[in-house]
Amino acid sequence: MIKKSTLFLLLFLCQFAFSQVEEVKNYEWDAVPKFAEIPNEFLSYPAVVLKDDRFYDNRVGYYAYKGFVVKHCAIKLLTDEGVNNFNKVNINKKYVRDYRDIRARVIKPNGKINELPQDKIIEKDNSDERQFVFEGVEKGDIIEYYYVIKDYPDFSGVEYFQRTIPVVECKFQINVIPQTITYAYGYNGMMEASTNRQKIFKATNLPAYKFELNATNYANLAKVYYFTRTFSYDFENFYRDLVSYADGTNAKSMVKGLINDLKLDDTSIPLDERLKKMDIYLKTNVELDNQTNYKKVFEDKKITPKMVLNLYKDVLDYLQVKYKLIASTDKFEDHLDQKHVVPGSLSEIMIFIPETKKLLSPFYYWMPYGPASNNCVNNEAVMFYTEGKYTATTNVYYDFIIVDSPSVDDNLVRTTSDITIDDDMETVTVNKKMETTGYRSFYSRYYIKHVPEDKVKKYVQNNVFEDVDVEIKDYKISNKEYENNYDNAKPFTFDTKVQVKEAWLENAGKNYLFSIGKVLGKQTDLYQEKERKYPVDLYYPKKYIHFINLTIPKGYTVKSTDNLVFSRQMKDDKNEEVIGSFISSAKVEGNILKISIEEFYNFTHLEVNRYNEYRDLINTAFDFYKSSLILSK
């Protein structure tokens, strides 16, 4: 029988939870709103966000399992461009149980308020969106709207607050469910103002967000991560969550069968070779898919990512192979927080084998045993280890490390292009071979299996010629098999024969101007980039080697090759080692023009003060892409 004091406590908690929901469930805006003044430096933008408030309320217990979310926004339109960009609002309704309330209004400069009629809020045909259009708005107006969502409880997530226009004020709030702990952490300007009942984060005067090429853009945005647990949570708890999937599941016979079939326990074979064999077998015979029974993985030939992690772990445990788990962030999405564990950001999970000093990447089916996930090369990570076999009571230890980087020569793109021009001086034919090793080949081998047959030709064109319009006449893809990830002598290869659709040849009187640089495919143009906010970050070191052979049409000569010769290099801070380079050479041998190019980036991070050097190097490749030669009759 429940004691009176306990019953009173439960009733109190229930009432408390309901009272918190009511604040969001029956949300109302101010009849006469007041907004903070817009800073002068924001007035040059087409529009400015005056308010961006987001409130979360979860209701769990006493036969209730629901959540309410409020999103409330106000935008000042400063120019005609701002009117065109922000006079429509779309709300995605996918996976949402119900919209309790959607309201929108326009506030004129003189203070007059016009609320949008409900019949102006439409459901778009054949879409998961609702839309409302602010008709007749003008620059100087403020558009304001809010909506209340009734949905299932949201116990974890991330909210981003920076936009392509400045934000004057923003707020995130999530109410704490009784008898739980709600964790929330703000980054890049989101300051905490929490109470006992609510996690609250605010920011003022957030600058506009501008995407920069090769930068950790999303990692630098103002945002809040949140998650709820029924107990205190730290890195040790994260590790226990990570490895606890198969707790209580006796799958020794399944694991033993795999080990016997593959002879993984034959110690006369080096561990390195045995781990390769295991990795190849699993990633070529068992597909990532929904699977509810761990013991039936090999029967159903299906496995979830979490099961893959535990299967690898169970095999290693059975073989008594020492290992450590590593968790890192996608460096372009999140910086690692060493003070607080943020489960939603620790997306890169790997198994480190001390004996071989290599990594297994169970969650990524395109990643072979060996290198780290390309999303976290040279990134911070947390490495976990235990003393002896892990159990629920085992002490868990961890250190912060930097993830190793592969060699620049491990990530190679090599192309050979043989170009001929028909006697009519109109049709250009290119036989181009592209070979890739390293990360690019890893992903290609995985991705090509999922490309529909009628899309393969387009996939080949996009990879080999990158936005240059050509007509694929013939193609062949070789070394597609996953096991070739372990043999750089068998690169993932495209062999193509194409004809050029767009004009590479331009008649110039008796001569012809031939745009030979286009054979590389579209190159990045950074000439318009004058200011840089963030450092340069690349996924991994990489190298390109190109050979171009042009058969000079009969009766023509190449007037000069000087404009095909480029040389640009970057050195490290000590000016000793070349870390970036684009060097091309060109010469005529008989009736063949031969061009050789070596381009490489042997780094993953450059401080922003070196951006101009990097931009000049990238633009050198673009200059070659724009290069032409004169064919003289």
CORUR-V940796 format. One record per pair of residues at least 24 apart in sequence whose C-alpha atoms are under 6 Angstrom apart, sorted by the first residue. I is the first residue (numbers start at 0). GAP is how many residues later the second one is. D is the distance in Angstrom with one decimal. If there is no record, write none. Layout:
i=I gap=GAP d=D
i=I gap=GAP d=D
This chain:
i=20 gap=36 d=5.7
i=45 gap=32 d=5.1
i=45 gap=33 d=4.9
i=45 gap=35 d=5.8
i=45 gap=36 d=4.4
i=46 gap=29 d=5.5
i=46 gap=30 d=4.5
i=46 gap=31 d=5.0
i=46 gap=35 d=5.1
i=47 gap=27 d=5.6
i=47 gap=28 d=5.3
i=47 gap=117 d=5.7
i=47 gap=118 d=5.3
i=48 gap=25 d=6.0
i=48 gap=26 d=4.4
i=48 gap=118 d=4.6
i=49 gap=24 d=5.4
i=49 gap=25 d=5.5
i=49 gap=118 d=5.0
i=49 gap=119 d=5.9
i=50 gap=118 d=5.1
i=50 gap=119 d=5.6
i=51 gap=118 d=4.5
i=52 gap=117 d=5.5
i=52 gap=118 d=4.7
i=53 gap=118 d=5.0
i=54 gap=118 d=4.8
i=54 gap=119 d=5.8
i=55 gap=118 d=4.5
i=56 gap=117 d=5.9
i=56 gap=118 d=5.4
i=57 gap=95 d=5.0
i=65 gap=85 d=5.7
i=65 gap=86 d=4.5
i=65 gap=87 d=5.0
i=66 gap=83 d=5.9
i=66 gap=84 d=5.2
i=66 gap=85 d=5.2
i=66 gap=86 d=4.3
i=67 gap=81 d=5.5
i=67 gap=82 d=4.8
i=68 gap=79 d=5.6
i=68 gap=80 d=5.0
i=69 gap=77 d=5.8
i=69 gap=78 d=4.6
i=70 gap=75 d=5.4
i=70 gap=76 d=5.7
i=71 gap=73 d=5.9
i=71 gap=74 d=4.1
i=72 gap=71 d=5.7
i=72 gap=72 d=5.6
i=73 gap=69 d=5.6
i=73 gap=70 d=4.1
i=74 gap=67 d=5.5
i=74 gap=68 d=5.4
i=75 gap=66 d=4.4
i=76 gap=62 d=5.0
i=76 gap=63 d=5.4
i=76 gap=64 d=5.6
i=77 gap=61 d=5.1
i=77 gap=62 d=5.4
i=78 gap=60 d=5.1
i=79 gap=59 d=5.9
i=86 gap=46 d=5.9
i=86 gap=47 d=5.1
i=87 gap=44 d=5.9
i=87 gap=45 d=4.5
i=88 gap=42 d=5.6
i=88 gap=43 d=5.6
i=89 gap=40 d=5.6
i=89 gap=41 d=4.4
i=90 gap=38 d=5.3
i=90 gap=39 d=5.1
i=91 gap=36 d=5.7
i=91 gap=37 d=4.3
i=92 gap=35 d=5.3
i=92 gap=36 d=5.4
i=93 gap=34 d=5.4
i=95 gap=55 d=5.7
i=96 gap=54 d=5.0
i=97 gap=52 d=5.1
i=98 gap=49 d=5.9
i=98 gap=50 d=4.7
i=98 gap=51 d=6.0
i=99 gap=48 d=5.5
i=99 gap=49 d=6.0
i=100 gap=46 d=5.4
i=100 gap=47 d=5.2
i=101 gap=44 d=6.0
i=101 gap=45 d=4.3
i=102 gap=42 d=5.5
i=102 gap=43 d=5.6
i=103 gap=40 d=5.7
i=103 gap=41 d=4.1
i=104 gap=39 d=5.4
i=105 gap=36 d=5.7
i=105 gap=37 d=4.7
i=106 gap=34 d=5.8
i=106 gap=35 d=5.0
i=107 gap=33 d=4.9
i=108 gap=32 d=5.9
i=154 gap=72 d=5.3
i=154 gap=73 d=5.4
i=155 gap=70 d=5.3
i=155 gap=71 d=4.0
i=156 gap=68 d=5.9
i=156 gap=69 d=5.6
i=157 gap=66 d=5.5
i=157 gap=67 d=4.4
i=158 gap=64 d=5.4
i=158 gap=65 d=5.3
i=159 gap=62 d=6.0
i=159 gap=63 d=4.3
i=160 gap=61 d=5.6
i=160 gap=62 d=5.8
i=161 gap=60 d=5.7
i=162 gap=45 d=5.7
i=162 gap=46 d=5.2
i=163 gap=44 d=4.9
i=163 gap=45 d=4.7
i=164 gap=43 d=4.5
i=165 gap=40 d=5.7
i=165 gap=41 d=4.8
i=165 gap=42 d=4.3
i=166 gap=38 d=5.6
i=166 gap=39 d=5.0
i=167 gap=36 d=5.2
i=167 gap=37 d=4.3
i=168 gap=34 d=5.9
i=168 gap=35 d=4.5
i=169 gap=32 d=5.7
i=169 gap=33 d=5.5
i=170 gap=30 d=5.7
i=170 gap=31 d=4.5
i=171 gap=28 d=5.6
i=171 gap=29 d=5.1
i=172 gap=26 d=5.6
i=172 gap=27 d=4.5
i=173 gap=24 d=5.7
i=173 gap=25 d=5.3
i=179 gap=49 d=5.8
i=179 gap=50 d=4.4
i=180 gap=47 d=5.7
i=180 gap=48 d=5.3
i=180 gap=49 d=5.8
i=181 gap=45 d=5.9
i=181 gap=46 d=4.3
i=182 gap=43 d=5.5
i=182 gap=44 d=5.3
i=182 gap=45 d=6.0
i=183 gap=41 d=5.5
i=183 gap=42 d=4.1
i=184 gap=39 d=5.5
i=184 gap=40 d=5.4
i=185 gap=37 d=5.8
i=185 gap=38 d=4.4
i=186 gap=35 d=5.6
i=186 gap=36 d=5.5
i=187 gap=34 d=4.6
i=188 gap=33 d=5.7
i=213 gap=322 d=5.6
i=213 gap=323 d=5.3
i=213 gap=324 d=5.8
i=214 gap=321 d=5.3
i=214 gap=322 d=5.0
i=215 gap=116 d=4.2
i=217 gap=115 d=4.9
i=218 gap=113 d=5.6
i=218 gap=114 d=4.4
i=218 gap=115 d=4.1
i=218 gap=116 d=5.9
i=233 gap=107 d=5.7
i=234 gap=106 d=5.6
i=235 gap=160 d=5.9
i=250 gap=44 d=6.0
i=304 gap=58 d=5.1
i=307 gap=54 d=5.6
i=308 gap=53 d=5.3
i=322 gap=29 d=5.5
i=322 gap=30 d=4.7
i=323 gap=27 d=5.8
i=323 gap=28 d=5.1
i=323 gap=60 d=5.7
i=323 gap=61 d=5.3
i=324 gap=25 d=5.9
i=324 gap=26 d=4.6
i=324 gap=58 d=5.8
i=324 gap=59 d=5.3
i=325 gap=24 d=5.1
i=325 gap=56 d=5.7
i=325 gap=57 d=4.4
i=326 gap=54 d=5.6
i=326 gap=55 d=5.4
i=327 gap=53 d=4.3
i=329 gap=45 d=4.9
i=329 gap=46 d=5.5
i=330 gap=45 d=5.6
i=365 gap=76 d=5.5
i=365 gap=77 d=5.4
i=365 gap=80 d=5.2
i=373 gap=165 d=5.8
i=376 gap=26 d=5.6
i=376 gap=28 d=5.4
i=377 gap=24 d=5.7
i=377 gap=25 d=4.9
i=377 gap=26 d=5.6
i=377 gap=27 d=5.7
i=378 gap=24 d=5.4
i=407 gap=133 d=4.7
i=407 gap=134 d=4.9
i=407 gap=194 d=5.6
i=409 gap=28 d=5.4
i=410 gap=26 d=5.4
i=410 gap=27 d=4.3
i=410 gap=131 d=5.0
i=411 gap=24 d=5.6
i=411 gap=25 d=5.3
i=411 gap=131 d=4.9
i=411 gap=132 d=5.9
i=412 gap=131 d=4.8
i=413 gap=130 d=5.8
i=413 gap=131 d=4.8
i=413 gap=132 d=5.8
i=414 gap=131 d=4.8
i=415 gap=130 d=6.0
i=415 gap=131 d=4.7
i=415 gap=132 d=5.9
i=416 gap=131 d=4.8
i=417 gap=131 d=4.8
i=418 gap=131 d=4.7
i=419 gap=131 d=5.3
i=427 gap=71 d=5.7
i=427 gap=72 d=5.6
i=428 gap=69 d=5.8
i=428 gap=70 d=4.6
i=429 gap=67 d=5.8
i=429 gap=68 d=5.3
i=430 gap=65 d=5.6
i=430 gap=66 d=4.5
i=431 gap=64 d=5.3
i=432 gap=61 d=5.6
i=432 gap=62 d=4.5
i=433 gap=59 d=5.6
i=433 gap=60 d=5.2
i=434 gap=56 d=5.5
i=434 gap=57 d=5.6
i=434 gap=58 d=4.5
i=435 gap=55 d=5.3
i=435 gap=56 d=5.3
i=436 gap=54 d=5.3
i=440 gap=51 d=5.5
i=444 gap=35 d=5.2
i=464 gap=56 d=4.2
i=465 gap=55 d=4.8
i=465 gap=56 d=5.4
i=466 gap=55 d=5.7
i=467 gap=53 d=5.7
i=469 gap=29 d=5.9
i=469 gap=30 d=4.6
i=469 gap=31 d=5.1
i=470 gap=27 d=5.4
i=470 gap=28 d=5.2
i=471 gap=26 d=4.5
i=472 gap=24 d=5.5
i=472 gap=25 d=5.2
i=510 gap=120 d=5.6
i=510 gap=121 d=4.7
i=510 gap=122 d=6.0
i=511 gap=118 d=5.8
i=511 gap=119 d=5.1
i=512 gap=116 d=5.8
i=512 gap=117 d=4.8
i=513 gap=114 d=5.2
i=513 gap=115 d=5.4
i=514 gap=113 d=4.3
i=515 gap=112 d=5.6
i=516 gap=107 d=5.5
i=516 gap=108 d=4.0
i=516 gap=109 d=5.7
i=516 gap=110 d=5.2
i=517 gap=107 d=5.3
i=522 gap=99 d=5.1
i=523 gap=98 d=6.0
i=524 gap=94 d=5.9
i=524 gap=97 d=5.9
i=533 gap=74 d=5.8
i=534 gap=71 d=5.7
i=534 gap=72 d=4.6
i=534 gap=73 d=4.1
i=535 gap=69 d=5.6
i=535 gap=70 d=5.0
i=536 gap=67 d=5.4
i=536 gap=68 d=4.6
i=537 gap=66 d=4.6
i=539 gap=64 d=5.6
i=540 gap=60 d=5.5
i=540 gap=61 d=4.8
i=540 gap=62 d=5.4
i=541 gap=58 d=5.7
i=541 gap=59 d=5.5
i=542 gap=56 d=5.8
i=542 gap=57 d=4.1
i=543 gap=54 d=5.9
i=543 gap=55 d=5.0
i=544 gap=52 d=5.6
i=544 gap=53 d=4.7
i=545 gap=50 d=5.8
i=545 gap=51 d=5.0
i=546 gap=48 d=5.8
i=546 gap=49 d=4.8
i=547 gap=46 d=5.8
i=547 gap=47 d=5.0
i=548 gap=44 d=5.6
i=548 gap=45 d=4.8
i=549 gap=42 d=5.5
i=549 gap=43 d=5.0
i=550 gap=40 d=6.0
i=550 gap=41 d=4.7
i=551 gap=39 d=5.3
i=551 gap=40 d=5.8
i=554 gap=78 d=5.9
i=555 gap=75 d=5.9
i=555 gap=76 d=5.3
i=555 gap=77 d=4.4
i=556 gap=74 d=5.6
i=556 gap=75 d=5.2
i=557 gap=72 d=6.0
i=557 gap=73 d=5.0
i=558 gap=71 d=5.8
